[in-house]
Amino acid sequence: MKRETELARLPLRPRGSSRDRKIQGLDIVIFVILAIYAILIIFPFWNAFVISISSEASYLKSNLLLWPTELDLSAYQQVFTNNQLWSGFGITMILLIGGTLYQLFFTVITGYAMSRNKWFGKNFVMNMILVTMFFGGGMVPYYYLIKSLGMMNTIWVMIIPGAIDTFNMLLMRNYFASLPAEMEESAKIDGANDLVIFVKIFLPLSLPMLATIGLFFAVGNWNSWYNAMLFIPDRTEIWPLQMVLRNMIATVSSNIENPEAVDGFSQGLTMASIFFTIVPMMCFYPFLQRFFVKGIVVGAIKG
């Protein structure tokens, strides 16, 4: 009671004091800076979208469009009727689903093996894996390796070589190593083998990390085009979406001085194609954002 009486007698800082005004002013400054930064990020996307739905005449009047003055959806009509884009979309979906699961499988089991304490040759294998983060064999040996394996002009060249990502494997290794060893010991006392422990104990506990590196792999597979450019020069029907888009943009850019060579508004077609490729991933990312942040924090700090 005596302590409560003393606390009641303490003078209260009046609302609107100088300290409150400083904090409020700082909040306003931070808000303005973040708002400007957000506008700078969003504006290029908005400008590209406006160009994609504008007519060629309005674009020629001003390249920096804030609002479509003459609405024209012919660019999107050409995109949605382009069979090569849809073929590339199908190939990319195969890479997105099949490639992501394939990479997740090998990365996770390797990370789990590297997190276990005792097995012969662990340090040697781990060092050989880490070497690949800093040194590579070079493009020419890699090209001849792919050619000797018979993967030229096949879809497998975009899936098989990327089985394990060293950085993501280290994230999984750190996460598995951070889990209490007592869980594994208790499971072994109950008669569980290593496979049962991995599937029924460690995997369910690692869902945030699986979602995180799964998102990494999914974004990488969605944006993949480099291997297709190097190793699939002759089969355009198995080009991924990004490779098709790159070829379209290169074709449009090479015909800037000859607009008659391009059917329709070239810049509008380019911007519409870009939105066709980025919108699915932009819609998919928010659902995994919370796993992404949690997995990065846990995988990077623990272990």
Secondary structure, 3 states (H helix, E strand, C coil): CHHHHHHHHCCCCCCCCHHHHHHHHHHHHHHHHHHHHHHHHHHHHHHHHHHHCECHHHHHHCCCCCCCCCECCHHHHHHHCCHHHHHHHHHHHHHHHHHHHHHHHHHHHHHHHHHCCCCCCHHHHHHHHHHHHHCCCCHHHHHHHHHHCCCCCCHHHHCHHHCCCHHHHHHHHHHHHHCCHHHHHHHHHCCCCHHHHHHHHHHHHCHHHHHHHHHHHHHHHHCCCHHHHHHCCCCHHHCCHHHHHHHHHHHHHHCCCCHHHCCCCHHHHHHHHHHHHHHHHHHHHHHHHHHHHHHHHHHHHCC
